[in-house]
Amino acid sequence: MMQILVDGYNVLYAMPEFHSGKIRRDTEAGRKLLAGMLMRYARASGERVTLVFDGRGRDSKKEWGGGAMSMAFAPDADEYIADAVRASSAPGSVCVVTSDRELREEIKSLGGKRKGPKSFLREMKESIREKAAADMDKPGKLTEEEVVEWLKEFGFLEDGRADEQG
């Protein structure tokens, strides 16, 4: 499993969705949009994702989805991300998504993986689409009425009552 550290504003500003409509002027809406997409990606891929923004948010660190996705606000997101890679016992299993050249070089020197925001966004959206398509192929839960109909069809229910001969 890969730990993915996302340089929040780098990725947010690379998103075409951020530059359309009212989101462009509403950074909070953009952060929520990105966090929602990353939550779906974490569920679809099974990766652990940490979204890091410069500045202060309502909570300094918040987790969702049983720890699959977390969001942090730090005075310096780049330093927060570099510290996380330094602290990792397996830096090769950490991937940092950023467009910041200095941070990318530091992560490389620490043994971590790097990815640019645009390529990561393409991969993330594809992973979400693939998961959604796979989920559509899975049968859904049957309603109680459907269960009764199938039980009747196979002879386990007669006129809505359980067949007691089985």
N, C-alpha and C positions, 0 to 999 in steps of 0.2 A: 504494500500500500504506500502510496506517495503522499507526502505532506505538501500541500500547495499553499504558498504564501503569496497573496495578491496585493500589489501596490495599488491601493484603491483608486486614487485620482488618476494615475497613469492609465488604468484600464477604463475607468469611467469616461475619460475624455477621448478614448479611442472608439467608444461605442457609437455607431450611427444613431441608435435610439436616443442617445443623450442629446444629440444635436437637432432633434426634431421636436416641434411643438413646444409646449410649455415646460417640458423637462429641462430644456436648455437654460432656463432662467431659475430653475428650482433645484439646487444642488441636493437638498434633502430627498426630493423625489427621485433624483438620479441615483443616490446612494441606496435607496430602497429597491429600485429597479435592479441594480447590480447585485445587491444582497439576495434578492429573490431568485435571480438567475443562477447565482452561485450555489444557493441551497438546492435547487433542482439538479444542478450539475453534481453536487456532492452525493445526492441520493442516487443519481443515474450511474455515476462512475465508481462509487464506493471510496473515493478519495477523501482525505481530511483537508478542508479548505479553511484558511484564515485570511480574512479580508482586513487590511490595515489602512486606515486613513490618518493623514496628518491632522492634528488639532484635537479638539475635545468634543466628545459626543455625550449623550445622556448617561451612558454607562461606559466605563473605560474598557471593559471586556464583556462580551455577551456571547453565549453559546446557544445553538439551536440544533435540533435533530440528533440528540444524544451525543453531541460533540463532533458530529460530521462537519459542522459549519460553525465558525466563530467570527466575530467582528471585534476589532480593537481600534481604539483611537490613541494615538501617541504623539508627543510633541514633535517627533521626527520619525515618520514611517520608515524611511530607509534604514535608520539606525535600529529600529525595532526589528525589522526583517533580518538585517545582518546579525544582530544579537541572537535571534532565534536559530539561524543557521549555525552560528558558532557554538551554541549550546546543544545542538543536536548530536546524538551519539552516532548517527548515520547520515551525515550531510549529503551523501549521494542519493538519498531517498527524499530529499527536499528539492522542490522546484519553485523558483521565484519568478513571478510574472511581473515584469517591469520594463519600461522603456529607458530607465535611467542608466546611462552608460557606466558611471562609476560604480553603482550598485551591482550591475551585471558583472563587471570585472572582479569585484570583491567576492561575489558569490562563486564565481569560477575558481578563484584562488582558494576558497574554502572547500571546494569539492562538490558544491551544489550544482543543480541544473538550472538553466535559465530559459525563459521563453518570452517572446515579445507579446504585447497585448493583442494585436490583431490576429496572430496565429492562434493564441490561446482562445480568443473569442470564437473563432471558427470551430476549433475543436470542441469547445464547451457546447455550442449550439448543436453541433452534430451529435454529440453524446446525448444531449437532452432529447433530440428528435428520435434517435435510435431507441432509447429507453421507452419513449411514448409509443413508438410503433410496436415494439415488443410487447408492451402492456396491452395494446389493443388486440393482439393475437391471443392473449390469455382469456379463458372464459371467465365471465364475471360471476358474482354470487347469484344464486337463484332466489327468486322471491318465494315466500311461503306457498303461494298459490301454484307456482311452477313446480315446487317439490311435490305437492299433493298430486298434481297432474301426472308427473313422472311415476310416482308410487302407484297410481291407478293403472298407468300404461303397462307397468311390469308386474301387475297383479298383487302388489303388496297392500293395496287399499281397495276395498270394494264399497262403492257408494259413500266414500269419504271416511269409512271406518277401517281400522287396521285388520288385515286378514289374519286371524288367529291360528290358522293351520300351519304356519311356517315355523 
